[in-house]
Amino acid sequence: MRTCPVCGAAFPNHHTICAKDGAMLVGARRAPRWVREPLVFALALGIIIAGLAFGLPTSMIAKQADELDKAHHYSLGGILRNLACRRGDGEACGALGVMFMLGPERGVAEDDSRAAELLNKACDAGYAYGCQDLGVLYEEGTGVAKDVPRASSLYSREAELLSEACEAGDSSDCLDAGGMYDLGYLIEKNYPRAAALYSRACDAGGAEGCDKLADKYELGEGTAKDDWRANGLYAKACNLGNASGCTALAIRYQFGEGAEKNVPRARELWSKACSMGQEWACANAAKLQ
């Protein structure tokens, strides 16, 4: 028998009415075990959410999964992503694959074979970064037999998908694709293609794209060497908040390489890069005082 917190009378555990005035006693009844056990409750909630999600578009499911991840409810997010993956959402399959790669860090047992299976689905569905992660597994021989040519083909597919996304207007994918063709790691190096992609990123207001394109004009890689064009692009990158663009232009003005020597202008650029948090730029600005 328990004691009523209102009237002091004894009552059974299941009793919820006060013997004195008939008031309902909130919390007098013991909560069901699945509510008292957080992990069980979380699983039950995930199943409920997944059931409700059947009528939602995959983009909404993915958004809810991201919110659950932020709250560290990775298992619940996994339930939703599994639903979206089954519907053919490549990004959801890719996120699930990474989840199994990370294992306990994401609330599941590490399973690289399962990760490879999911990442393959992601890549087949057109998710570029799924191809990338799967390529890493083949390159390292993790969860699959080591196969560097297969990794190379997956990286090439990633670059193609990023390029397609770039042409559709995603400037961040322009930058990533350009970087792949610029570096040429396990794919064919293609400077003209890299320069074209950097140009798209820059035109969309991407500071790093402008900085990378300036490099191409400075070095004459994939474009005709053009110091005037390089300087203009470094300035644009700097004005957009890219410290690397500021320092590249500062060097050119300080030493008169690719631009007429102008120490006051160099000092101004070093100071601007310093204000962006680049410590070595601060030291150079101080030397020119």
VEXLOKE-250842 format. One record per residue (C-alpha): residue number from 1; residue in three letters; x, y, z. Coordinates in steps of 0.2 Angstrom, whole numbers, plus 5000, padded with zeros to 4 digits. Layout:
<atom pakol="NUM" volum="Ala" x="X" y="Y" z="Z"/>
...
***
This chain:
<atom pakol="1" volum="Met" x="5000" y="5000" z="5000"/>
<atom pakol="2" volum="Arg" x="5006" y="5018" z="4996"/>
<atom pakol="3" volum="Thr" x="5002" y="5034" z="5004"/>
<atom pakol="4" volum="Cys" x="4991" y="5047" z="4995"/>
<atom pakol="5" volum="Pro" x="5001" y="5063" z="4994"/>
<atom pakol="6" volum="Val" x="4985" y="5073" z="4995"/>
<atom pakol="7" volum="Cys" x="4975" y="5066" z="5010"/>
<atom pakol="8" volum="Gly" x="4988" y="5054" z="5018"/>
<atom pakol="9" volum="Ala" x="4977" y="5039" z="5015"/>
<atom pakol="10" volum="Ala" x="4984" y="5022" z="5010"/>
<atom pakol="11" volum="Phe" x="4979" y="5016" z="4993"/>
<atom pakol="12" volum="Pro" x="4985" y="5002" z="4981"/>
<atom pakol="13" volum="Asn" x="4998" y="5005" z="4968"/>
<atom pakol="14" volum="His" x="4985" y="5005" z="4954"/>
<atom pakol="15" volum="His" x="4973" y="5017" z="4963"/>
<atom pakol="16" volum="Thr" x="4973" y="5035" z="4955"/>
<atom pakol="17" volum="Ile" x="4958" y="5043" z="4964"/>
<atom pakol="18" volum="Cys" x="4961" y="5053" z="4981"/>
<atom pakol="19" volum="Ala" x="4951" y="5045" z="4995"/>
<atom pakol="20" volum="Lys" x="4948" y="5063" z="5002"/>
<atom pakol="21" volum="Asp" x="4941" y="5073" z="4987"/>
<atom pakol="22" volum="Gly" x="4941" y="5061" z="4973"/>
<atom pakol="23" volum="Ala" x="4954" y="5071" z="4963"/>
<atom pakol="24" volum="Met" x="4964" y="5062" z="4950"/>
<atom pakol="25" volum="Leu" x="4982" y="5059" z="4956"/>
<atom pakol="26" volum="Val" x="4994" y="5062" z="4942"/>
<atom pakol="27" volum="Gly" x="5008" y="5050" z="4943"/>
<atom pakol="28" volum="Ala" x="5000" y="5039" z="4956"/>
<atom pakol="29" volum="Arg" x="5000" y="5025" z="4944"/>
<atom pakol="30" volum="Arg" x="5017" y="5017" z="4940"/>
<atom pakol="31" volum="Ala" x="5022" y="5021" z="4923"/>
<atom pakol="32" volum="Pro" x="5023" y="5007" z="4911"/>
<atom pakol="33" volum="Arg" x="5040" y="4999" z="4910"/>
<atom pakol="34" volum="Trp" x="5043" y="5004" z="4892"/>
<atom pakol="35" volum="Val" x="5041" y="5023" z="4897"/>
<atom pakol="36" volum="Arg" x="5053" y="5020" z="4912"/>
<atom pakol="37" volum="Glu" x="5066" y="5012" z="4902"/>
<atom pakol="38" volum="Pro" x="5073" y="5026" z="4890"/>
<atom pakol="39" volum="Leu" x="5081" y="5014" z="4877"/>
<atom pakol="40" volum="Val" x="5065" y="5004" z="4876"/>
<atom pakol="41" volum="Phe" x="5055" y="5020" z="4875"/>
<atom pakol="42" volum="Ala" x="5066" y="5027" z="4861"/>
<atom pakol="43" volum="Leu" x="5064" y="5011" z="4851"/>
<atom pakol="44" volum="Ala" x="5045" y="5011" z="4853"/>
<atom pakol="45" volum="Leu" x="5045" y="5030" z="4848"/>
<atom pakol="46" volum="Gly" x="5056" y="5026" z="4833"/>
<atom pakol="47" volum="Ile" x="5044" y="5012" z="4827"/>
<atom pakol="48" volum="Ile" x="5029" y="5025" z="4829"/>
<atom pakol="49" volum="Ile" x="5038" y="5038" z="4819"/>
<atom pakol="50" volum="Ala" x="5043" y="5026" z="4806"/>
<atom pakol="51" volum="Gly" x="5025" y="5020" z="4804"/>
<atom pakol="52" volum="Leu" x="5019" y="5038" z="4803"/>
<atom pakol="53" volum="Ala" x="5033" y="5042" z="4790"/>
<atom pakol="54" volum="Phe" x="5026" y="5030" z="4777"/>
<atom pakol="55" volum="Gly" x="5015" y="5044" z="4770"/>
<atom pakol="56" volum="Leu" x="5029" y="5057" z="4770"/>
<atom pakol="57" volum="Pro" x="5041" y="5061" z="4756"/>
<atom pakol="58" volum="Thr" x="5059" y="5054" z="4758"/>
<atom pakol="59" volum="Ser" x="5066" y="5072" z="4760"/>
<atom pakol="60" volum="Met" x="5055" y="5075" z="4775"/>
<atom pakol="61" volum="Ile" x="5060" y="5058" z="4782"/>
<atom pakol="62" volum="Ala" x="5079" y="5062" z="4780"/>
<atom pakol="63" volum="Lys" x="5076" y="5079" z="4789"/>
<atom pakol="64" volum="Gln" x="5068" y="5071" z="4804"/>
<atom pakol="65" volum="Ala" x="5082" y="5058" z="4804"/>
<atom pakol="66" volum="Asp" x="5095" y="5073" z="4805"/>
<atom pakol="67" volum="Glu" x="5086" y="5080" z="4819"/>
<atom pakol="68" volum="Leu" x="5086" y="5064" z="4829"/>
<atom pakol="69" volum="Asp" x="5105" y="5063" z="4825"/>
<atom pakol="70" volum="Lys" x="5107" y="5080" z="4833"/>
<atom pakol="71" volum="Ala" x="5099" y="5074" z="4849"/>
<atom pakol="72" volum="His" x="5111" y="5058" z="4848"/>
<atom pakol="73" volum="His" x="5096" y="5047" z="4845"/>
<atom pakol="74" volum="Tyr" x="5106" y="5038" z="4831"/>
<atom pakol="75" volum="Ser" x="5095" y="5022" z="4832"/>
<atom pakol="76" volum="Leu" x="5079" y="5031" z="4828"/>
<atom pakol="77" volum="Gly" x="5087" y="5041" z="4814"/>
<atom pakol="78" volum="Gly" x="5093" y="5024" z="4807"/>
<atom pakol="79" volum="Ile" x="5075" y="5017" z="4807"/>
<atom pakol="80" volum="Leu" x="5069" y="5032" z="4797"/>
<atom pakol="81" volum="Arg" x="5084" y="5031" z="4785"/>
<atom pakol="82" volum="Asn" x="5081" y="5013" z="4783"/>
<atom pakol="83" volum="Leu" x="5064" y="5017" z="4777"/>
<atom pakol="84" volum="Ala" x="5070" y="5031" z="4765"/>
<atom pakol="85" volum="Cys" x="5083" y="5019" z="4758"/>
<atom pakol="86" volum="Arg" x="5071" y="5006" z="4755"/>
<atom pakol="87" volum="Arg" x="5061" y="5019" z="4745"/>
<atom pakol="88" volum="Gly" x="5077" y="5022" z="4734"/>
<atom pakol="89" volum="Asp" x="5084" y="5037" z="4743"/>
<atom pakol="90" volum="Gly" x="5103" y="5036" z="4739"/>
<atom pakol="91" volum="Glu" x="5108" y="5049" z="4753"/>
<atom pakol="92" volum="Ala" x="5098" y="5039" z="4766"/>
<atom pakol="93" volum="Cys" x="5107" y="5023" z="4760"/>
<atom pakol="94" volum="Gly" x="5124" y="5032" z="4761"/>
<atom pakol="95" volum="Ala" x="5121" y="5038" z="4779"/>
<atom pakol="96" volum="Leu" x="5116" y="5021" z="4784"/>
<atom pakol="97" volum="Gly" x="5132" y="5014" z="4777"/>
<atom pakol="98" volum="Val" x="5142" y="5027" z="4786"/>
<atom pakol="99" volum="Met" x="5132" y="5022" z="4802"/>
<atom pakol="100" volum="Phe" x="5138" y="5004" z="4801"/>
<atom pakol="101" volum="Met" x="5156" y="5010" z="4797"/>
<atom pakol="102" volum="Leu" x="5157" y="5020" z="4813"/>
<atom pakol="103" volum="Gly" x="5148" y="5006" z="4823"/>
<atom pakol="104" volum="Pro" x="5147" y="5009" z="4842"/>
<atom pakol="105" volum="Glu" x="5149" y="5028" z="4839"/>
<atom pakol="106" volum="Arg" x="5132" y="5028" z="4831"/>
<atom pakol="107" volum="Gly" x="5124" y="5015" z="4842"/>
<atom pakol="108" volum="Val" x="5126" y="4999" z="4831"/>
<atom pakol="109" volum="Ala" x="5138" y="4985" z="4829"/>
<atom pakol="110" volum="Glu" x="5152" y="4989" z="4817"/>
<atom pakol="111" volum="Asp" x="5148" y="4980" z="4801"/>
<atom pakol="112" volum="Asp" x="5159" y="4985" z="4786"/>
<atom pakol="113" volum="Ser" x="5151" y="4972" z="4774"/>
<atom pakol="114" volum="Arg" x="5134" y="4979" z="4778"/>
<atom pakol="115" volum="Ala" x="5141" y="4996" z="4775"/>
<atom pakol="116" volum="Ala" x="5148" y="4991" z="4758"/>
<atom pakol="117" volum="Glu" x="5131" y="4984" z="4753"/>
<atom pakol="118" volum="Leu" x="5122" y="5000" z="4758"/>
<atom pakol="119" volum="Leu" x="5135" y="5011" z="4750"/>
<atom pakol="120" volum="Asn" x="5133" y="5002" z="4734"/>
<atom pakol="121" volum="Lys" x="5114" y="5005" z="4734"/>
<atom pakol="122" volum="Ala" x="5118" y="5024" z="4738"/>
<atom pakol="123" volum="Cys" x="5130" y="5025" z="4723"/>
<atom pakol="124" volum="Asp" x="5118" y="5015" z="4711"/>
<atom pakol="125" volum="Ala" x="5105" y="5028" z="4716"/>
<atom pakol="126" volum="Gly" x="5116" y="5042" z="4711"/>
<atom pakol="127" volum="Tyr" x="5123" y="5048" z="4728"/>
<atom pakol="128" volum="Ala" x="5140" y="5054" z="4724"/>
<atom pakol="129" volum="Tyr" x="5147" y="5053" z="4742"/>
<atom pakol="130" volum="Gly" x="5141" y="5035" z="4743"/>
<atom pakol="131" volum="Cys" x="5152" y="5031" z="4728"/>
<atom pakol="132" volum="Gln" x="5166" y="5040" z="4737"/>
<atom pakol="133" volum="Asp" x="5164" y="5030" z="4754"/>
<atom pakol="134" volum="Leu" x="5162" y="5014" z="4744"/>
<atom pakol="135" volum="Gly" x="5178" y="5018" z="4735"/>
<atom pakol="136" volum="Val" x="5187" y="5020" z="4751"/>
<atom pakol="137" volum="Leu" x="5182" y="5003" z="4757"/>
<atom pakol="138" volum="Tyr" x="5188" y="4995" z="4740"/>
<atom pakol="139" volum="Glu" x="5204" y="5004" z="4741"/>
<atom pakol="140" volum="Glu" x="5208" y="4999" z="4759"/>
<atom pakol="141" volum="Gly" x="5200" y="4981" z="4757"/>
<atom pakol="142" volum="Thr" x="5188" y="4985" z="4772"/>
<atom pakol="143" volum="Gly" x="5172" y="4974" z="4772"/>
<atom pakol="144" volum="Val" x="5176" y="4969" z="4754"/>
<atom pakol="145" volum="Ala" x="5190" y="4962" z="4744"/>
<atom pakol="146" volum="Lys" x="5204" y="4975" z="4740"/>
<atom pakol="147" volum="Asp" x="5201" y="4981" z="4723"/>
<atom pakol="148" volum="Val" x="5210" y="4997" z="4718"/>
<atom pakol="149" volum="Pro" x="5203" y="4997" z="4700"/>
<atom pakol="150" volum="Arg" x="5186" y="4996" z="4707"/>
<atom pakol="151" volum="Ala" x="5189" y="5010" z="4719"/>
<atom pakol="152" volum="Ser" x="5196" y="5021" z="4704"/>
<atom pakol="153" volum="Ser" x="5180" y="5018" z="4694"/>
<atom pakol="154" volum="Leu" x="5169" y="5023" z="4709"/>
<atom pakol="155" volum="Tyr" x="5179" y="5039" z="4712"/>
<atom pakol="156" volum="Ser" x="5177" y="5042" z="4693"/>
<atom pakol="157" volum="Arg" x="5158" y="5040" z="4695"/>
<atom pakol="158" volum="Glu" x="5158" y="5051" z="4710"/>
<atom pakol="159" volum="Ala" x="5166" y="5065" z="4700"/>
<atom pakol="160" volum="Glu" x="5154" y="5063" z="4686"/>
<atom pakol="161" volum="Leu" x="5139" y="5064" z="4698"/>
<atom pakol="162" volum="Leu" x="5146" y="5079" z="4706"/>
<atom pakol="163" volum="Ser" x="5149" y="5087" z="4689"/>
<atom pakol="164" volum="Glu" x="5130" y="5084" z="4685"/>
<atom pakol="165" volum="Ala" x="5125" y="5092" z="4701"/>
<atom pakol="166" volum="Cys" x="5136" y="5107" z="4698"/>
<atom pakol="167" volum="Glu" x="5128" y="5109" z="4681"/>
<atom pakol="168" volum="Ala" x="5111" y="5108" z="4690"/>
<atom pakol="169" volum="Gly" x="5116" y="5123" z="4701"/>
<atom pakol="170" volum="Asp" x="5125" y="5116" z="4716"/>
<atom pakol="171" volum="Ser" x="5140" y="5127" z="4718"/>
<atom pakol="172" volum="Ser" x="5148" y="5116" z="4732"/>
<atom pakol="173" volum="Asp" x="5148" y="5101" z="4721"/>
<atom pakol="174" volum="Cys" x="5156" y="5111" z="4708"/>
<atom pakol="175" volum="Leu" x="5171" y="5114" z="4720"/>
<atom pakol="176" volum="Asp" x="5172" y="5096" z="4725"/>
<atom pakol="177" volum="Ala" x="5171" y="5090" z="4707"/>
<atom pakol="178" volum="Gly" x="5184" y="5102" z="4702"/>
<atom pakol="179" volum="Gly" x="5196" y="5097" z="4716"/>
<atom pakol="180" volum="Met" x="5194" y="5079" z="4711"/>
<atom pakol="181" volum="Tyr" x="5199" y="5083" z="4693"/>
<atom pakol="182" volum="Asp" x="5213" y="5095" z="4699"/>
<atom pakol="183" volum="Leu" x="5221" y="5082" z="4711"/>
<atom pakol="184" volum="Gly" x="5218" y="5067" z="4699"/>
<atom pakol="185" volum="Tyr" x="5219" y="5054" z="4713"/>
<atom pakol="186" volum="Leu" x="5215" y="5037" z="4706"/>
<atom pakol="187" volum="Ile" x="5205" y="5046" z="4692"/>
<atom pakol="188" volum="Glu" x="5212" y="5055" z="4676"/>
<atom pakol="189" volum="Lys" x="5219" y="5072" z="4680"/>
<atom pakol="190" volum="Asn" x="5209" y="5085" z="4670"/>
<atom pakol="191" volum="Tyr" x="5215" y="5103" z="4672"/>
<atom pakol="192" volum="Pro" x="5203" y="5111" z="4659"/>
<atom pakol="193" volum="Arg" x="5188" y="5102" z="4667"/>
<atom pakol="194" volum="Ala" x="5194" y="5107" z="4685"/>
<atom pakol="195" volum="Ala" x="5195" y="5125" z="4679"/>
<atom pakol="196" volum="Ala" x="5178" y="5125" z="4671"/>
<atom pakol="197" volum="Leu" x="5171" y="5118" z="4687"/>
<atom pakol="198" volum="Tyr" x="5180" y="5131" z="4698"/>
<atom pakol="199" volum="Ser" x="5173" y="5144" z="4687"/>
<atom pakol="200" volum="Arg" x="5155" y="5139" z="4690"/>
<atom pakol="201" volum="Ala" x="5158" y="5139" z="4709"/>
<atom pakol="202" volum="Cys" x="5166" y="5156" z="4708"/>
<atom pakol="203" volum="Asp" x="5152" y="5163" z="4697"/>
<atom pakol="204" volum="Ala" x="5140" y="5157" z="4710"/>
<atom pakol="205" volum="Gly" x="5149" y="5167" z="4724"/>
<atom pakol="206" volum="Gly" x="5160" y="5153" z="4730"/>
<atom pakol="207" volum="Ala" x="5176" y="5161" z="4737"/>
<atom pakol="208" volum="Glu" x="5186" y="5145" z="4737"/>
<atom pakol="209" volum="Gly" x="5181" y="5142" z="4719"/>
<atom pakol="210" volum="Cys" x="5188" y="5159" z="4714"/>
<atom pakol="211" volum="Asp" x="5204" y="5156" z="4724"/>
<atom pakol="212" volum="Lys" x="5206" y="5139" z="4715"/>
<atom pakol="213" volum="Leu" x="5202" y="5146" z="4698"/>
<atom pakol="214" volum="Ala" x="5215" y="5160" z="4701"/>
<atom pakol="215" volum="Asp" x="5228" y="5147" z="4704"/>
<atom pakol="216" volum="Lys" x="5224" y="5139" z="4687"/>
<atom pakol="217" volum="Tyr" x="5227" y="5156" z="4678"/>
<atom pakol="218" volum="Glu" x="5243" y="5159" z="4688"/>
<atom pakol="219" volum="Leu" x="5250" y="5143" z="4684"/>
<atom pakol="220" volum="Gly" x="5243" y="5141" z="4667"/>
<atom pakol="221" volum="Glu" x="5235" y="5124" z="4671"/>
<atom pakol="222" volum="Gly" x="5219" y="5121" z="4660"/>
<atom pakol="223" volum="Thr" x="5219" y="5139" z="4655"/>
<atom pakol="224" volum="Ala" x="5231" y="5151" z="4646"/>
<atom pakol="225" volum="Lys" x="5243" y="5159" z="4659"/>
<atom pakol="226" volum="Asp" x="5235" y="5176" z="4664"/>
<atom pakol="227" volum="Asp" x="5242" y="5186" z="4678"/>
<atom pakol="228" volum="Trp" x="5229" y="5200" z="4676"/>
<atom pakol="229" volum="Arg" x="5215" y="5187" z="4677"/>
<atom pakol="230" volum="Ala" x="5223" y="5178" z="4692"/>
<atom pakol="231" volum="Asn" x="5225" y="5194" z="4702"/>
<atom pakol="232" volum="Gly" x="5207" y="5199" z="4699"/>
<atom pakol="233" volum="Leu" x="5201" y="5182" z="4705"/>
<atom pakol="234" volum="Tyr" x="5212" y="5182" z="4720"/>
<atom pakol="235" volum="Ala" x="5205" y="5199" z="4724"/>
<atom pakol="236" volum="Lys" x="5187" y="5192" z="4722"/>
<atom pakol="237" volum="Ala" x="5191" y="5178" z="4733"/>
<atom pakol="238" volum="Cys" x="5198" y="5189" z="4746"/>
<atom pakol="239" volum="Asn" x="5184" y="5201" z="4746"/>
<atom pakol="240" volum="Leu" x="5172" y="5186" z="4748"/>
<atom pakol="241" volum="Gly" x="5181" y="5181" z="4764"/>
<atom pakol="242" volum="Asn" x="5194" y="5169" z="4758"/>
<atom pakol="243" volum="Ala" x="5210" y="5171" z="4767"/>
<atom pakol="244" volum="Ser" x="5220" y="5161" z="4755"/>
<atom pakol="245" volum="Gly" x="5215" y="5173" z="4741"/>
<atom pakol="246" volum="Cys" x="5221" y="5188" z="4751"/>
<atom pakol="247" volum="Thr" x="5238" y="5180" z="4755"/>
<atom pakol="248" volum="Ala" x="5241" y="5174" z="4737"/>
<atom pakol="249" volum="Leu" x="5238" y="5192" z="4731"/>
<atom pakol="250" volum="Ala" x="5248" y="5199" z="4745"/>
<atom pakol="251" volum="Ile" x="5264" y="5189" z="4740"/>
<atom pakol="252" volum="Arg" x="5262" y="5195" z="4722"/>
<atom pakol="253" volum="Tyr" x="5261" y="5213" z="4727"/>
<atom pakol="254" volum="Gln" x="5275" y="5212" z="4740"/>
<atom pakol="255" volum="Phe" x="5288" y="5204" z="4728"/>
<atom pakol="256" volum="Gly" x="5281" y="5211" z="4712"/>
<atom pakol="257" volum="Glu" x="5278" y="5193" z="4705"/>
<atom pakol="258" volum="Gly" x="5263" y="5193" z="4693"/>
<atom pakol="259" volum="Ala" x="5259" y="5211" z="4698"/>
<atom pakol="260" volum="Glu" x="5267" y="5228" z="4700"/>
<atom pakol="261" volum="Lys" x="5276" y="5229" z="4717"/>
<atom pakol="262" volum="Asn" x="5266" y="5238" z="4730"/>
<atom pakol="263" volum="Val" x="5271" y="5235" z="4748"/>
<atom pakol="264" volum="Pro" x="5257" y="5246" z="4756"/>
<atom pakol="265" volum="Arg" x="5244" y="5236" z="4746"/>
<atom pakol="266" volum="Ala" x="5253" y="5220" z="4752"/>
<atom pakol="267" volum="Arg" x="5253" y="5225" z="4770"/>
<atom pakol="268" volum="Glu" x="5234" y="5229" z="4768"/>
<atom pakol="269" volum="Leu" x="5231" y="5211" z="4761"/>
<atom pakol="270" volum="Trp" x="5241" y="5203" z="4775"/>
<atom pakol="271" volum="Ser" x="5231" y="5212" z="4788"/>
<atom pakol="272" volum="Lys" x="5215" y="5207" z="4780"/>
<atom pakol="273" volum="Ala" x="5220" y="5189" z="4780"/>
<atom pakol="274" volum="Cys" x="5226" y="5191" z="4798"/>
<atom pakol="275" volum="Ser" x="5209" y="5197" z="4803"/>
<atom pakol="276" volum="Met" x="5202" y="5181" z="4796"/>
<atom pakol="277" volum="Gly" x="5212" y="5171" z="4808"/>
<atom pakol="278" volum="Gln" x="5227" y="5167" z="4798"/>
<atom pakol="279" volum="Glu" x="5241" y="5168" z="4810"/>
<atom pakol="280" volum="Trp" x="5256" y="5168" z="4798"/>
<atom pakol="281" volum="Ala" x="5248" y="5183" z="4789"/>
<atom pakol="282" volum="Cys" x="5248" y="5193" z="4805"/>
<atom pakol="283" volum="Ala" x="5267" y="5190" z="4806"/>
<atom pakol="284" volum="Asn" x="5270" y="5196" z="4788"/>
<atom pakol="285" volum="Ala" x="5259" y="5211" z="4791"/>
<atom pakol="286" volum="Ala" x="5269" y="5216" z="4806"/>
<atom pakol="287" volum="Lys" x="5285" y="5214" z="4797"/>
<atom pakol="288" volum="Leu" x="5279" y="5227" z="4784"/>
<atom pakol="289" volum="Gln" x="5274" y="5240" z="4797"/>
***
